[in-house]
């Protein structure tokens, strides 16, 4: 399991209802909470230098 660093920052993520349902299913299958599972996904994606299209990227224009 990926351990959170001592100093962390909060981020807000807005997901569609379908994405939340899928996230809950995957988290339950792994025995993690939705929150912890999302943190693991993000940490692994960042560590692997995952590149997403602009359409999927985070936006602070909302």
BELQUIVEN-V247915 format. One line per field, one symbol per residue. ss: DSSP state (H for helix, E for strand, - for the rest). Layout:
# BELQUIVEN-V247915
ss: ???
This chain:
# BELQUIVEN-V247915
ss: ----------------HHHHHHHHHHHHHH---HHHHHHHHHHHHHH---------------
